[in-house]
Amino acid sequence: MMCREEHKKKYPEVPVNFAEFSKKCSRRWKTMSRKEKSKFDELAKTDKVHYDQEMKDYGPAKGGKKKKDSNTFKRPPSGFFLFYSEFHPKIKSTNPGISIGDVTKKLGEM
């Protein structure tokens, strides 16, 4: 951000080519002393604390899955699922050791 602000002040009318700009910033970072970098490290630490606090209070992403509401309506089954529910027991009874995947393949062929 500091590099961007400096660039805007020096060249306010020149558009920024991101690839070249990031290369220049990278070179500048590599040539900075530890003392100069420490300022940015401190800023990053405070941002990290702020981010962690916000993520702790943020609810939906916790657990990875949404809880389902049991009162919502279910979509009606498709034609294939109605067909499947009718013919699945017949195929299963004629081929007792068949896997679910093979049953589905046979039903798909039918």
C-alpha positions in Angstrom: 0.0 0.0 0.0 2.8 2.3 0.8 4.4 1.7 -2.6 1.0 2.4 -4.3 0.6 5.7 -2.4 4.1 6.8 -3.3 3.5 5.9 -7.0 0.2 7.9 -7.0 1.9 10.9 -5.5 4.8 10.8 -8.0 2.8 9.8 -11.1 -0.8 10.7 -10.5 -1.9 10.3 -14.2 0.1 7.2 -15.0 -1.9 3.9 -14.9 -0.4 1.1 -12.9 0.8 -2.0 -14.6 0.4 -4.5 -11.8 3.0 -7.0 -12.9 5.8 -4.4 -13.2 4.6 -2.6 -10.1 4.7 -5.8 -8.0 8.2 -6.6 -9.2 9.4 -3.1 -8.2 7.8 -3.4 -4.8 9.4 -6.9 -4.4 12.9 -5.5 -5.2 12.3 -2.7 -2.8 11.3 -5.1 0.0 14.4 -7.2 -0.6 16.7 -4.1 -0.2 15.0 -2.8 2.9 16.8 -3.1 6.3 15.4 -5.1 9.2 14.5 -1.8 10.9 12.5 -0.6 8.0 10.7 -4.0 7.7 9.9 -4.1 11.4 7.4 -1.2 10.9 5.5 -3.4 8.4 5.8 -6.5 10.6 4.1 -4.6 13.4 1.3 -3.5 11.2 0.8 -7.1 10.0 0.7 -8.3 13.6 -2.0 -5.8 14.5 -4.0 -6.7 11.4 -3.7 -10.4 12.3 -5.1 -9.7 15.8 -7.9 -7.8 14.3 -8.6 -10.5 11.7 -8.6 -13.3 14.3 -11.0 -11.3 16.5 -13.4 -10.8 13.6 -13.1 -14.5 12.5 -13.9 -15.6 16.1 -17.1 -13.6 16.0 -18.0 -14.7 12.5 -20.5 -17.6 12.7 -21.5 -19.3 9.5 -18.0 -20.7 8.5 -17.6 -22.5 11.8 -18.0 -26.3 11.5 -18.0 -26.1 7.7 -21.7 -27.2 7.2 -25.0 -25.4 7.6 -27.5 -26.8 10.0 -30.6 -28.0 8.2 -34.0 -26.7 9.2 -36.3 -29.7 9.6 -39.4 -27.6 9.0 -38.4 -26.6 5.4 -40.1 -28.2 2.4 -38.3 -30.9 0.4 -38.2 -30.8 -3.3 -40.3 -33.4 -5.0 -38.4 -36.4 -6.3 -37.4 -36.5 -9.9 -38.9 -39.0 -12.4 -35.7 -41.2 -12.1 -36.0 -41.4 -8.4 -39.6 -42.4 -8.5 -38.6 -45.1 -11.1 -35.7 -46.1 -8.9 -37.8 -46.5 -5.8 -40.2 -48.8 -7.7 -37.7 -51.0 -9.5 -34.8 -51.1 -7.0 -36.4 -53.8 -4.8 -37.1 -56.0 -7.9 -33.5 -55.8 -9.2 -32.1 -56.3 -5.7 -34.3 -59.5 -5.2 -33.2 -61.0 -8.5 -29.5 -60.2 -7.8 -29.0 -60.4 -4.1 -25.2 -59.7 -4.0 -25.3 -56.7 -6.4 -23.8 -53.4 -5.3 -25.8 -50.1 -5.2 -23.7 -48.8 -8.1 -24.5 -51.8 -10.3 -28.2 -51.5 -9.4 -28.1 -47.9 -10.5 -26.4 -48.8 -13.7 -29.0 -51.4 -14.5 -31.8 -49.0 -13.7 -30.1 -46.4 -16.0 -30.0 -48.9 -18.8 -33.7 -49.7 -18.3 
